[in-house]
Amino acid sequence: MSKIHITQESPITDDGHTLINGSEAALRAVYSADECFTFTADELLDDKVSFFVARKNGVAMGCIALVNEVAYGEVKRLYVPDHARGLGIAKVLMAHLETQAKAQGFRYVKLETGDKLVAAVALYKSLGYDVCEKFGPYEDDPVSLFMKKAL
């Protein structure tokens, strides 16, 4: 079995757009636009964001972004398309993000996810993330679930 390679890439490449659009479509299948707190490809170009793509045999298999919020790192845009699910890509991406967050000096990684994203919530819990209070610019929304992990 070939290895998964993760590299920091621009979110505005063809693969970046494909992954981000897939992520958006998956969220919009479950939530309204008002219930989604996502970053567009252009917003992911910000200097405080590191965007990573997982590849197998050169094919984009998933993405994740780490946002430098100074006091903590925030997970954004974890996404694995249907053709790559069940291969452990999300766990590999999360492990890579946590390694990058530690290297940047963060003591915590936080994330906002949706209460209906059962597989995502189960993944985060299996990786040691606990439910926490809302943080950053997020407003109270009954569909939001906030989680964090000490590094």
PyRosetta script that sets phi, psi and omega in degrees:
from pyrosetta import init, pose_from_sequence

init()
pose = pose_from_sequence("MSKIHITQESPITDDGHTLINGSEAALRAVYSADECFTFTADELLDDKVSFFVARKNGVAMGCIALVNEVAYGEVKRLYVPDHARGLGIAKVLMAHLETQAKAQGFRYVKLETGDKLVAAVALYKSLGYDVCEKFGPYEDDPVSLFMKKAL")
pose.set_psi(1, 132.8)
pose.set_omega(1, -178.3)
pose.set_phi(2, -77.4)
pose.set_psi(2, 155.1)
pose.set_omega(2, -174.7)
pose.set_phi(3, -80.9)
pose.set_psi(3, 152.3)
pose.set_omega(3, 173.9)
pose.set_phi(4, -88.2)
pose.set_psi(4, 129.7)
pose.set_omega(4, 177.3)
pose.set_phi(5, -112.5)
pose.set_psi(5, 132.7)
pose.set_omega(5, 178.8)
pose.set_phi(6, -117.0)
pose.set_psi(6, 128.7)
pose.set_omega(6, 178.5)
pose.set_phi(7, -133.9)
pose.set_psi(7, 152.0)
pose.set_omega(7, 173.6)
pose.set_phi(8, -78.7)
pose.set_psi(8, 129.5)
pose.set_omega(8, -176.2)
pose.set_phi(9, -137.6)
pose.set_psi(9, 170.5)
pose.set_omega(9, 174.1)
pose.set_phi(10, -78.8)
pose.set_psi(10, 137.2)
pose.set_omega(10, 177.4)
pose.set_phi(11, -75.1)
pose.set_psi(11, -7.3)
pose.set_omega(11, -176.5)
pose.set_phi(12, -102.6)
pose.set_psi(12, 18.7)
pose.set_omega(12, 170.3)
pose.set_phi(13, -78.1)
pose.set_psi(13, 170.9)
pose.set_omega(13, 176.4)
pose.set_phi(14, -58.3)
pose.set_psi(14, -46.4)
pose.set_omega(14, 179.1)
pose.set_phi(15, -64.1)
pose.set_psi(15, -40.4)
pose.set_omega(15, 177.8)
pose.set_phi(16, -59.5)
pose.set_psi(16, -47.8)
pose.set_omega(16, 178.8)
pose.set_phi(17, -62.6)
pose.set_psi(17, -41.7)
pose.set_omega(17, 180.0)
pose.set_phi(18, -61.1)
pose.set_psi(18, -45.3)
pose.set_omega(18, -179.8)
pose.set_phi(19, -66.7)
pose.set_psi(19, -45.4)
pose.set_omega(19, -178.9)
pose.set_phi(20, -66.1)
pose.set_psi(20, -41.3)
pose.set_omega(20, 177.1)
pose.set_phi(21, -64.6)
pose.set_psi(21, -37.5)
pose.set_omega(21, 176.1)
pose.set_phi(22, -64.3)
pose.set_psi(22, -41.6)
pose.set_omega(22, 177.5)
pose.set_phi(23, -61.6)
pose.set_psi(23, -45.7)
pose.set_omega(23, -179.9)
pose.set_phi(24, -62.4)
pose.set_psi(24, -44.1)
pose.set_omega(24, 179.8)
pose.set_phi(25, -62.6)
pose.set_psi(25, -40.1)
pose.set_omega(25, 179.1)
pose.set_phi(26, -64.3)
pose.set_psi(26, -40.5)
pose.set_omega(26, 178.1)
pose.set_phi(27, -68.8)
pose.set_psi(27, -41.1)
pose.set_omega(27, -178.0)
pose.set_phi(28, -70.2)
pose.set_psi(28, -17.4)
pose.set_omega(28, 175.2)
pose.set_phi(29, -71.5)
pose.set_psi(29, -19.0)
pose.set_omega(29, -175.8)
pose.set_phi(30, -114.9)
pose.set_psi(30, -33.1)
pose.set_omega(30, -173.7)
pose.set_phi(31, -126.8)
pose.set_psi(31, 155.6)
pose.set_omega(31, 174.4)
pose.set_phi(32, -77.6)
pose.set_psi(32, 165.9)
pose.set_omega(32, 179.3)
pose.set_phi(33, -58.5)
pose.set_psi(33, -35.7)
pose.set_omega(33, -179.9)
pose.set_phi(34, -69.2)
pose.set_psi(34, -18.0)
pose.set_omega(34, -178.3)
pose.set_phi(35, -98.6)
pose.set_psi(35, 1.6)
pose.set_omega(35, -178.7)
pose.set_phi(36, -107.0)
pose.set_psi(36, 130.7)
pose.set_omega(36, 179.8)
pose.set_phi(37, -119.4)
pose.set_psi(37, 69.2)
pose.set_omega(37, -173.4)
pose.set_phi(38, -107.8)
pose.set_psi(38, 163.9)
pose.set_omega(38, 174.0)
pose.set_phi(39, -102.5)
pose.set_psi(39, 137.0)
pose.set_omega(39, 173.1)
pose.set_phi(40, -76.2)
pose.set_psi(40, 169.5)
pose.set_omega(40, 177.1)
pose.set_phi(41, -57.9)
pose.set_psi(41, -43.0)
pose.set_omega(41, -179.6)
pose.set_phi(42, -64.5)
pose.set_psi(42, -38.7)
pose.set_omega(42, 178.0)
pose.set_phi(43, -66.6)
pose.set_psi(43, -29.0)
pose.set_omega(43, 178.1)
pose.set_phi(44, -73.9)
pose.set_psi(44, -9.0)
pose.set_omega(44, 176.2)
pose.set_phi(45, -75.3)
pose.set_psi(45, -10.9)
pose.set_omega(45, -178.3)
pose.set_phi(46, -54.5)
pose.set_psi(46, 144.2)
pose.set_omega(46, -179.6)
pose.set_phi(47, -59.4)
pose.set_psi(47, -24.3)
pose.set_omega(47, -178.3)
pose.set_phi(48, -86.7)
pose.set_psi(48, 4.3)
pose.set_omega(48, -177.9)
pose.set_phi(49, -114.7)
pose.set_psi(49, 133.3)
pose.set_omega(49, 171.4)
pose.set_phi(50, -111.1)
pose.set_psi(50, 122.6)
pose.set_omega(50, -177.5)
pose.set_phi(51, -109.5)
pose.set_psi(51, 125.4)
pose.set_omega(51, -176.0)
pose.set_phi(52, -118.1)
pose.set_psi(52, 142.3)
pose.set_omega(52, 177.7)
pose.set_phi(53, -123.0)
pose.set_psi(53, 132.3)
pose.set_omega(53, 174.8)
pose.set_phi(54, -92.7)
pose.set_psi(54, 133.0)
pose.set_omega(54, 179.5)
pose.set_phi(55, -130.1)
pose.set_psi(55, 145.9)
pose.set_omega(55, 173.4)
pose.set_phi(56, -129.9)
pose.set_psi(56, 122.5)
pose.set_omega(56, -175.8)
pose.set_phi(57, 53.4)
pose.set_psi(57, 35.4)
pose.set_omega(57, 178.2)
pose.set_phi(58, 82.2)
pose.set_psi(58, -6.9)
pose.set_omega(58, -178.1)
pose.set_phi(59, -92.2)
pose.set_psi(59, 130.7)
pose.set_omega(59, 178.2)
pose.set_phi(60, -65.1)
pose.set_psi(60, 123.1)
pose.set_omega(60, -175.9)
pose.set_phi(61, -115.1)
pose.set_psi(61, -3.6)
pose.set_omega(61, -179.8)
pose.set_phi(62, 164.7)
pose.set_psi(62, 169.8)
pose.set_omega(62, 179.9)
pose.set_phi(63, -147.6)
pose.set_psi(63, 165.5)
pose.set_omega(63, 176.0)
pose.set_phi(64, -161.6)
pose.set_psi(64, 152.1)
pose.set_omega(64, 177.0)
pose.set_phi(65, -128.1)
pose.set_psi(65, 143.5)
pose.set_omega(65, 175.0)
pose.set_phi(66, -113.6)
pose.set_psi(66, 121.6)
pose.set_omega(66, -180.0)
pose.set_phi(67, -104.4)
pose.set_psi(67, 127.3)
pose.set_omega(67, 178.0)
pose.set_phi(68, -81.6)
pose.set_psi(68, 104.4)
pose.set_omega(68, 178.4)
pose.set_phi(69, -102.0)
pose.set_psi(69, 22.6)
pose.set_omega(69, 178.0)
pose.set_phi(70, 69.0)
pose.set_psi(70, -60.8)
pose.set_omega(70, -178.8)
pose.set_phi(71, -82.0)
pose.set_psi(71, -15.7)
pose.set_omega(71, -178.6)
pose.set_phi(72, -162.6)
pose.set_psi(72, 166.5)
pose.set_omega(72, 172.4)
pose.set_phi(73, -101.2)
pose.set_psi(73, 143.5)
pose.set_omega(73, 178.7)
pose.set_phi(74, -117.2)
pose.set_psi(74, 135.8)
pose.set_omega(74, 176.0)
pose.set_phi(75, -82.4)
pose.set_psi(75, 130.4)
pose.set_omega(75, 173.1)
pose.set_phi(76, -136.0)
pose.set_psi(76, 151.4)
pose.set_omega(76, 169.7)
pose.set_phi(77, 57.0)
pose.set_psi(77, 36.8)
pose.set_omega(77, 170.3)
pose.set_phi(78, -68.9)
pose.set_psi(78, 121.9)
pose.set_omega(78, -178.4)
pose.set_phi(79, -153.1)
pose.set_psi(79, 136.4)
pose.set_omega(79, 173.8)
pose.set_phi(80, -130.6)
pose.set_psi(80, 120.5)
pose.set_omega(80, -179.1)
pose.set_phi(81, -67.9)
pose.set_psi(81, 161.1)
pose.set_omega(81, -176.3)
pose.set_phi(82, -49.9)
pose.set_psi(82, -43.1)
pose.set_omega(82, -175.9)
pose.set_phi(83, -65.4)
pose.set_psi(83, -14.9)
pose.set_omega(83, -177.1)
pose.set_phi(84, -111.9)
pose.set_psi(84, 2.5)
pose.set_omega(84, -177.1)
pose.set_phi(85, -73.5)
pose.set_psi(85, 151.2)
pose.set_omega(85, 178.9)
pose.set_phi(86, 85.8)
pose.set_psi(86, 4.3)
pose.set_omega(86, -179.0)
pose.set_phi(87, -104.6)
pose.set_psi(87, 1.7)
pose.set_omega(87, -179.9)
pose.set_phi(88, 82.4)
pose.set_psi(88, 14.2)
pose.set_omega(88, -177.4)
pose.set_phi(89, -62.2)
pose.set_psi(89, -43.9)
pose.set_omega(89, -178.2)
pose.set_phi(90, -60.8)
pose.set_psi(90, -40.9)
pose.set_omega(90, 178.4)
pose.set_phi(91, -65.0)
pose.set_psi(91, -40.2)
pose.set_omega(91, 178.5)
pose.set_phi(92, -64.9)
pose.set_psi(92, -43.1)
pose.set_omega(92, 177.6)
pose.set_phi(93, -62.5)
pose.set_psi(93, -43.8)
pose.set_omega(93, 179.1)
pose.set_phi(94, -63.5)
pose.set_psi(94, -42.0)
pose.set_omega(94, 178.7)
pose.set_phi(95, -62.5)
pose.set_psi(95, -41.4)
pose.set_omega(95, 178.6)
pose.set_phi(96, -63.1)
pose.set_psi(96, -45.5)
pose.set_omega(96, 179.2)
pose.set_phi(97, -60.0)
pose.set_psi(97, -43.8)
pose.set_omega(97, -179.9)
pose.set_phi(98, -63.9)
pose.set_psi(98, -39.1)
pose.set_omega(98, 176.8)
pose.set_phi(99, -62.7)
pose.set_psi(99, -43.8)
pose.set_omega(99, 178.0)
pose.set_phi(100, -64.5)
pose.set_psi(100, -40.5)
pose.set_omega(100, 179.6)
pose.set_phi(101, -63.0)
pose.set_psi(101, -43.3)
pose.set_omega(101, 177.1)
pose.set_phi(102, -61.2)
pose.set_psi(102, -43.4)
pose.set_omega(102, -179.4)
pose.set_phi(103, -62.6)
pose.set_psi(103, -29.3)
pose.set_omega(103, 178.2)
pose.set_phi(104, -85.8)
pose.set_psi(104, -0.3)
pose.set_omega(104, 175.6)
pose.set_phi(105, 88.8)
pose.set_psi(105, 11.8)
pose.set_omega(105, 179.3)
pose.set_phi(106, -75.8)
pose.set_psi(106, 141.3)
pose.set_omega(106, 174.7)
pose.set_phi(107, -93.5)
pose.set_psi(107, -19.7)
pose.set_omega(107, -178.9)
pose.set_phi(108, -136.1)
pose.set_psi(108, 150.7)
pose.set_omega(108, 167.3)
pose.set_phi(109, -120.0)
pose.set_psi(109, 134.3)
pose.set_omega(109, -179.9)
pose.set_phi(110, -123.8)
pose.set_psi(110, 160.4)
pose.set_omega(110, 176.8)
pose.set_phi(111, -154.9)
pose.set_psi(111, 156.4)
pose.set_omega(111, 172.3)
pose.set_phi(112, -117.9)
pose.set_psi(112, 130.2)
pose.set_omega(112, 177.4)
pose.set_phi(113, -135.3)
pose.set_psi(113, -179.4)
pose.set_omega(113, -178.5)
pose.set_phi(114, -104.0)
pose.set_psi(114, 145.6)
pose.set_omega(114, -178.8)
pose.set_phi(115, -64.4)
pose.set_psi(115, -22.5)
pose.set_omega(115, -179.6)
pose.set_phi(116, -88.6)
pose.set_psi(116, -6.1)
pose.set_omega(116, -178.9)
pose.set_phi(117, -88.8)
pose.set_psi(117, 71.5)
pose.set_omega(117, -171.1)
pose.set_phi(118, -58.3)
pose.set_psi(118, -44.9)
pose.set_omega(118, -178.9)
pose.set_phi(119, -64.9)
pose.set_psi(119, -40.6)
pose.set_omega(119, 179.6)
pose.set_phi(120, -64.8)
pose.set_psi(120, -45.9)
pose.set_omega(120, 179.7)
pose.set_phi(121, -61.6)
pose.set_psi(121, -42.2)
pose.set_omega(121, 178.2)
pose.set_phi(122, -62.5)
pose.set_psi(122, -41.3)
pose.set_omega(122, 177.1)
pose.set_phi(123, -60.1)
pose.set_psi(123, -51.2)
pose.set_omega(123, -177.8)
pose.set_phi(124, -59.7)
pose.set_psi(124, -43.8)
pose.set_omega(124, 178.3)
pose.set_phi(125, -62.2)
pose.set_psi(125, -40.0)
pose.set_omega(125, -179.8)
pose.set_phi(126, -66.1)
pose.set_psi(126, -22.0)
pose.set_omega(126, 179.5)
pose.set_phi(127, -94.5)
pose.set_psi(127, 4.9)
pose.set_omega(127, 175.6)
pose.set_phi(128, 96.5)
pose.set_psi(128, 12.6)
pose.set_omega(128, 177.5)
pose.set_phi(129, -83.6)
pose.set_psi(129, 139.7)
pose.set_omega(129, 178.9)
pose.set_phi(130, -117.6)
pose.set_psi(130, 150.2)
pose.set_omega(130, 176.0)
pose.set_phi(131, -63.8)
pose.set_psi(131, 138.6)
pose.set_omega(131, -179.7)
pose.set_phi(132, -139.0)
pose.set_psi(132, -178.5)
pose.set_omega(132, 178.0)
pose.set_phi(133, -72.3)
pose.set_psi(133, 158.5)
pose.set_omega(133, 177.3)
pose.set_phi(134, -62.9)
pose.set_psi(134, 157.3)
pose.set_omega(134, -177.3)
pose.set_phi(135, -144.2)
pose.set_psi(135, 169.8)
pose.set_omega(135, 175.1)
pose.set_phi(136, 57.4)
pose.set_psi(136, -144.2)
pose.set_omega(136, -173.9)
pose.set_phi(137, -84.3)
pose.set_psi(137, 1.6)
pose.set_omega(137, -176.0)
pose.set_phi(138, -66.2)
pose.set_psi(138, 143.7)
pose.set_omega(138, 175.4)
pose.set_phi(139, -99.6)
pose.set_psi(139, 162.5)
pose.set_omega(139, 176.7)
pose.set_phi(140, -63.8)
pose.set_psi(140, 125.7)
pose.set_omega(140, 178.0)
pose.set_phi(141, -144.0)
pose.set_psi(141, 127.5)
pose.set_omega(141, -175.6)
pose.set_phi(142, -62.8)
pose.set_psi(142, -18.3)
pose.set_omega(142, -179.5)
pose.set_phi(143, -89.7)
pose.set_psi(143, -12.1)
pose.set_omega(143, -177.8)
pose.set_phi(144, -82.4)
pose.set_psi(144, 141.5)
pose.set_omega(144, 174.5)
pose.set_phi(145, -127.8)
pose.set_psi(145, 125.4)
pose.set_omega(145, -178.2)
pose.set_phi(146, -105.4)
pose.set_psi(146, 137.7)
pose.set_omega(146, -177.6)
pose.set_phi(147, -139.4)
pose.set_psi(147, 155.3)
pose.set_omega(147, 176.4)
pose.set_phi(148, -149.3)
pose.set_psi(148, 161.4)
pose.set_omega(148, 178.3)
pose.set_phi(149, -141.5)
pose.set_psi(149, 132.8)
pose.set_omega(149, 172.7)
pose.set_phi(150, -78.2)
pose.set_psi(150, 137.3)
pose.set_omega(150, -179.6)
pose.set_phi(151, -95.0)
pose.dump_pdb("model.pdb")
